[in-house]
Structures are given as C-alpha cells and as structure tokens.
C-alpha cells in the first residue's frame, strides 16, 4: 500500500509461496517498490513490529538514509493490550501474571459462555430471540479482540439475563447442567459485570488511541503526545477505582505502566519526535496550560535529542546550521513567527495549514513540515486486504491463479478506497456498500471470523454496534 496526501492506494501483492520471508527477502520487495515509485518521493516505510520486518526496515534505512522505518503504532498498542489482558504464566513474567491474570480469567469466562451458546443450534436460536445483536466470533488476530468481545458482552447483558431465566432455557439446559449453571451464575453476578466494566474503563484510553491511529489519515505528529496523554488517563482511572491519591503506590498500575512504557520505547523513533517538534500546537499557551507538567518541544530533552538525530540524517553540516537557526526562531516565537496571527493560530489551525500560511519565511523547515505532518502512523489498513482475499479465494473458487487473485484484489481494493472519497459512499443507495451492502445467500464457504473482521474493523459501524446504553440497543433493533 502507498499513502499520499490524496489518500491510500493498493500498489500490488506478491506471491511468496515457497519463499523464506526473512528480513532480506522483505527488504528486497520493499526496495523494488521504492525504486518503482522513486526513492526521493518516499518519506517512511511502516510495517508491523515482528523481528523480520524490523530487520528489513533497518536494511532500508541503511540503503536510503532519507527514508525512515516506522513500526506500526496500532500493532504496538495491540501488543500492549495483549500483555495486559492475556498475561502469560512464564518465568520472566510472574509479576505481570499475578496482577493481570484476573483479566485473563474474565475473558475465559466470556469465551465459555459464548461457545456454550454458539455451539448448540437450539441455544443459539434462543439467544437470537432474546438478543437483537449477533454474538459474532472475533478473530484472535484482530486488533484488541479481547476488548471487542467484552464490549459486546456488556452490550447484551440484559438479553443474556432474560435468556437464562426463560422457560425455553430450562427445557434445554439438561444437555449440560454444569455449564448451564455456570452461565446462569455468571450473567447474574454483579461483581463479574463490574469487573468487565472496570477492564473496559481502564483500557478505554488505549483502545481509543488504537482506533484513532487505525487509519490512513495523517497522525504521526500526534503520536508522541497522544501516548503520554493515554498513560495519564489510564493512571487516573485505575487510581480512582482503587481510591488512591497520586502519591500512593498501586502495584496493578505499576505493571500496566511498565508494559505501556516498554512498548513505547520499542515503538518510539526519531521520526515521531521530529514530527512532534514541527507541530505548532505544542508551543501554544493553551496546550501548555492544559497540564502544568507539559513542556514545549524545544525544552524536552528526549524530543530534542531525537530531533537532532533526524537533522543529522537529513541535512549536511551547512544546511543543519541554517535549519537549526530557523527552528530556534520557530520554537521561541521570534521574528516572523512572533506575529500575533501566527501565535493565535498555533492552537486553532491544523498544523499543516499553519505551515502553509506562516512557514514561507523558512522554506526548508516548511518543506519538511509539510511532508511529516501528512504522514500516517499505521500499516493496519494493509491487513484489510486479507478479508478481500478470503472473499475472492474460497472453497468454491479455489482454482484462481495467484496472478488472477492479485489482479482482482487490486481492482476491488482501489475501487473500495476511491468510493470512500465520494458522496455516494456516505449517502444514497450505495451507502457503505463494502461493509453491509453485499447480501450472501449462504455463509457456507465464508469464514465467520472474516465476516467479523470485515464489519467490526469499520469505525462507523462500530460506533453503532458498540454504543453504550439500552436505548442504543433498542434503536439498532428498530432500524
């Protein structure tokens, strides 16, 4: 995939059957595309955080000093959620497991209830009668799958309770009395539901950031600040729940904080810091006064150190001296940057728009700012192509050659991306055609997990499905 100011585009797929997908193989594929586009036009390469992709990114950086490898922020956040919500009982992870295993147990309970209902046609029919929303299977590979499942369960709470006290449930529970009793016990356990609410509460800032970054929209320049803000929100929620003041220690928060900081240290790059430094919003009085612990970018040691690294890679010695002087004027709001309108618009204007209007006095910093402030931070939209492949290449269409499959995915993906920029996509009869416009006569050869991926990955649909409150459930049912 390639992303420009005009939006994303599906470039091509590669048949890797029989290939060893190590860092050298992946790097060679990237280099082919970079050279095809022209390396002068490429600003960064975003992949997930697996070792072979990281190694490939480092090879690209060595060969093209002006191109940065950036780990996918969404993938990083998903790994952080997995560390918290699915802690493993291994030797070097005992403290995390002791503090977080209750969340794993909570998710296990939810999965037991889900499978008990879905694996029996009669119980599933009863569920559909009492609950207006489907109990979709969520693929483990989907981002924040545990949170998605807990959100769905909280939304259908009253329907589940009505189900297990109904006469029909009493007639068919004899199939497995032990599990039926377990299900009934859990859905009427207020403490169990309170635990689900607590998990959704303190993970909501992480999940919100994941959804915010899970897009092709420019947000690289917002990641550094958003991550700091997210950690503070998580701390506030946990401390309020534990009824502790800021000065007290919380063993659970310490574990969560360590996981989030460790993941940030693996994700943070000089590129994030340079983008943050060029955002005029972070020099405004309004932003600084929102939290007295905040510092302008030029006063933050870590950001300054990483920004200097970027300048050394991008610029010759003479250029760096000139750009440093201009950056000093920008950060301390002097000369042309001290104009009242310029200062007034720091907080109010989109940063890219601000540089277009007020950055002409510094052509080189302006050109870098316009490039960096238009960059995404995630590669997650590449993952959506797997759903497209699964619909094209199925049990009934298993004789498609790799080339034909690639061509079909190329056409479908780009039509989908283009259509989302049209007025017809948000209204009229073709509204959201790629989410709920296709009607399937049978789901025989379509994996349920892929259906869940196709629908639940869409922010607009999720806004409807995961709305809080019983009134929203009724509204969905009426529609």
N, C-alpha and C positions, 0 to 999 in steps of 0.2 A: 504494500500500500504506500502511496505517496500523499502527503498533505501539503497543500499550498494555501495561500490566502483565500482562494476560491472554494476551498473545501477538499475532502479526500477523494482519491481515485484509486481504483484497483488496477495495478500495473500488470501483474502476471502471477501465475502459480508455477511451481516447479515440481516435476515428478521425481521424488527422492527414493523411489523403491530400490532397495538393494544397496543404498549408499550408507556409509558411516557418517552420521551427522555430527561430526566433531567441529571444533572451532574453525579449523582451516577450511572445511567444506562450506560452512555457513558464511565465513568471511569472503570466500571466492564468489558465492552467489550475490552477496551484497555489493562487492566490487563491480560485478557485471552491470548491475542496475545503476550504481553510482556513475559509472563511466557512460552508460547509455543516456542518463539524464544530463551529465556533465557535473563533475565534482565541484565546480565553482558555484553551482546552484544549490548544493546540499549543505544544510546547516547542522543537522544532527541525525543520528540513527537511533531509533528507540526499539528495544527488544525486551523480552522478559528477563528475569534475573538468574536463569539457570547458568551453571558454570560454562557450558559450551557457548552460549550466547554472549556471556560476559567476555570470554576469551576472544570471540570473533570481533566484539566491539573494540577491544584493545588493539587487535591487529589493524582494524580500520583506522583508528586514531594514529597509529604509527605510520601508516602509509599516507594518510591525508590529515596533516596536522590541523587544518582548519575545520575538520568535522569532529564533532563530539559524539561519543556513545553515551546514551542516557538510559538507565534502567527504567522500566515502566512503573510509574507511581502506583497505579491500580493493582498491579501484581504484587508490589511490595506491601500495600495495605492489606491485601487478601491474605498474604503470608502472616502478617501480624495478627489478623483476626483468627487464623488457624492456630497460631501459637497460644492464643488466649483461650479460645473456645474448644480446642481439641488437643489439649496438652497431653503429651505422651509420658508414660512412666518409664523413663530411661535414666541411666546413672547420672548424667550431667544435667538433668532437667528435673530433679526431685523437688526442689523448692517451688518451681512453677507448677508442677503437677499437684503438690499439696494444696496450693492456693486456688487452683483453677479447675481441679477435677470435678467439682460440683457442677460446673457448666457442661462438661462432657457427659456427666450422668443425666443431666436435664435433657440434653439433646438425644441421648439414648432412649429415654422415656418417650419422647416425642416420636422417634422413629418406630418404636414398638407399637405405639397407638396407630400410627399411620399404616404400617404393614398389616396390623390386625384388621383394619377396616378395608384396605385396598385389596388384600389377598383373598377375599371372600366375596363373591358376587352379590349375595343377599345383603351382607352388611354394607357393601358399597352402595347398593340401591337404597337402603335405608338412610345412609349418610346423605345421598343426593336429595332425598326427600326433605331432610331437616336443615340442610346447609345450602345456601344459594351459591357458594363459591366452590370450585373444584379443589380437591386435595391433590394438587399437582406434585409429581415427583420432581425434585430439583437435583440436577446433576451435581455430583461432588466436585466436578471440575469447574463449576460455575463460581464466579466471584461471590464471596460471602454467603455460601449456600446454607450454612447453619443459621445465620441471621434471617435469611429469607424464609426458612422453614418455621422458625419461631414466630416471625411476624404473621405468617399465615395462620398458625395455630391460635395466636391471640385474637385474631380477627374472627375466627369461627368458634370461639369459646362457648357462646350461648347455644349455638346449634348443636355442638357436641354434648352439652349437658342435657338438652332436650332429647337428644337421641338415646342416651343411655338410661333414661327414666321412662322411655316409651314402652308400650306393651309389646311392640314388634321386637324390640331388643331382648326382652325377657323370653320370647319364644325361641330365638335363635342363639342365645348365648351358651346353650348347652354344648355346642361344638367344642368350646374350650373355656371351661368355667374359670380356670385360674387367670387366663389373660383377660377375660371379660371383667372379672372382679378388679384386676389391676387397672384396666382402662377406666372403669367407673370411679375407682378410688382417686385416681389422678385428676380426672376432669372436675371433681368436686372438692379438690384440695386447694383451698385459697392460698396457702403458703407456696404451693407448687406454681400457681399462676403468678404470685408475687415475685417468685424467683425469675420467671420468664420476663416479667415486666422490668425487673432490675437489669437483667442481661441486655435487653433491648435498649434500656435507658443509657447505660454507661458505654455501650458500643455505638450508640447513635451518632456521636461526632465522627467516629472512624468511618462508619457506613456512609454518612453524609459526604465526607471528603472523598470516599471511593466513588460515589455516584457523581460528584462534582467533577472529578478528574477523568471519569469514564466517558470520554468524548473526544472528538477531533477538534474541539474549539480551543483557541489559544488560552492556556492556563499555566504554562511553565513558569511564568514570572510570579505566580501566586502561590506556588507550592511551598516555598520556604516559610512564609508567614502562616499559611493555612495549616501546616503541620504543627507549628508551635501553638497556634490557637486551639487546634484539635486536642492536643495533650492537656492544655489548661482546662478545657471543657470536661474532659474525661475525669480529671482530678476533682473538679468541683462536684460532679455528680456522685462520685464514689464517696467523697468526704461528707456530703450531705446525707447520703444513705447510712453511713456509719456514724453520723452525728459527731464528727470530729472537727476541730478547728485546724487551720492551716499549719500550725506549728507542731501538731501531733504526727506521730508515725502511723502509717497504715501499711501493713505487710502485703495486703492484696494490691493496693495501688502501687507499691514499690515494684512488684512483679510486673504489673501492666506497664508501668512507666519504663522499666528496663527493656521490655520487649519492643515498645514503640521507639525508644531511643536507639536501640541496636539496629532496628530495621531502617531508621532514618540515616544512621551512619553508613549503612550499606547502599542506600539509595542516593544520598546527597552527593552532588557533583559540583565542580566549579561553575558549571553552566547554570545551575539553579541560582547560585549566589550572584553571578553577573546579571542574570535576568532580574533578580530581586533588586539589585543596585540601580538598575536603569528605570525602575518604576517610580515616577514622581510622587505617587500616593504615599510612599513610605518615608517621605520627607515633610509631609504636611503636618501642621499643628493638630488638625482634627484627628488624624490617625495616631499620632504620638500621645495625645491626651486621653485616648480611649483606655490606655493601660500605662501607668507610670513607669513600668519596667521596660517599656519599649525604647529602642534606640534607633536613630536614623542609620541607614545602611553604612555610611562612611565612618560611623562610630562603633560599629560592631566588629570585633576582632576577627571572628571566623569569616564573615562575609567579605571583609577587606582582604584577608589573606587569599581567599579563593578567587576573588575578582582579579587580583594581581596575577595569579596563575593564568587566568584566561587572557589577560592583556599580553602576557609574555608569549603565549602561543599564537595569538592573532597578529601581533604587531612587531615591527622592527624597533630597534632602540630609539631611533629618531621619532617614529610615529608614536611610540609609547609615551615619550616625554610630552608630546603635544596633546595626546588624548588625556593623559593624567592631569594636565593643566586645565583642560576643558571640563573634565569630570569634577575637579575641585571647585570650579565656578558653579557647576550644576548642583553639587551636593550642598554647598554653603550658600546657595541662592544669591549669587553676586552678578554684577554687570547685567547682561541681557536677561538672565534668569531671575533678576530681582524685580522685574516689572510686576506691578500689582495684579494684573490679569493673569499672568503666568503663575504667581503664587496662589491666587484664588482658585485656579483650575486644577491645582495639584490633586486635590481630593475629589473633585467633581467630574473631571473628564476621564474617559477611558485613556490609559497610559499611551497607547499607540496614537490616538487622536492628539493628545497633548504634544507628543514629539513632532507630529506633522505640523502643528500650528506654531510651536515655540522653539523647535530644535534646529532651525535653519542656520543659526549662528555657529553651530558646531557640526559641520557636515559629516565627519567621520563617526562620532558618537551617535549622531542621529541615524545613520545608515545601519549601525549595529543594533540600535534600539528597535528600529522598525523590523529587523529580522527576528530578533529574540522575542519581542513582545507579540509575535504572531505564531509562536511555536506551541504545539500541544505537548502533553506530558505523558501520554499513554499510548500503548500499542494494542489496547484491548479490542479496538474495532476490527483488527485482523481476525480475532477469534470468531467473529460473527460469520465469517466465510465458511467455517466448518458446518454450521447449520445449513448453509446453502448447498454445500457438497452433499450433505446427508439426504436432502430432499431430491437432489438430482440423481445421485448414485445410490440406489436402493436394491432390495432383493429382486424387485420386478424390472429394474433397469441396470443389471449388473454386467452387461456386455458393452457399456460405454468405454471407449478407449480413453486413456488419460488425456490425450490431446482434445478430444471432443468435450470431455468433462471440464477441462481448463477453459475452453472457449465459452461454454455455457455459463460457467461461473463468472467469467469476465463480463459477459453481456448482462447477466442478471444483477451482479453486484453494482455495476456502474449505472444501470437503469434505476436501481433502487436508490443509489446515492444522489443521482440527478433529480429524481422525482421528489425527494425530500426537500429540495430547494424551491419547489413550485407551490403555487397557491392551492392547486388541486389536492395536494397531499394533506393539507390541514383542514380542508373543507370539501364540499361537493361529494359526488357518489364514489370517488376513488379514495376517499379519506383513509389514510393509514393502510393502504392496500397490502403492504408487505407484512403487517402484523396480524390483522384479523380479516383480511379481505378474501383469503383463499378458503374455500369450503372443501373439506375432504369427505368423500363418500365413505371411506374406511380408513382406520388407522393401523391396518394390518402390517404394512411394511414401513411405518413411520415410528421411530423410537420416541416413547413418551418423554424421555429426557430431552430430546432435541426440540420437541414441542414446547417444553418448559423453557428451554434456553431461548427459543425464538420469541416467545411472548414476554417473559419476565425480564429480559435484558433491555426492554424498551422503557425509558423513563416516563413517557406519557402514560403508558398502560399501567406501569407500576404505581403511578400517582393515583390511579383509580382503584387498583386492586388492594393496595396497602394503606388506604385511607383509614384513619383511626375513627372509632365510634360506630355504634349500631345504626345510626341514621345513614351512614355511608353504605353499610351493607344493604340496607333496605333500598337505597337509591340504585345500587348496582343491580339488585334483583328486579326492581321495577323496569329498568332500562332493558 
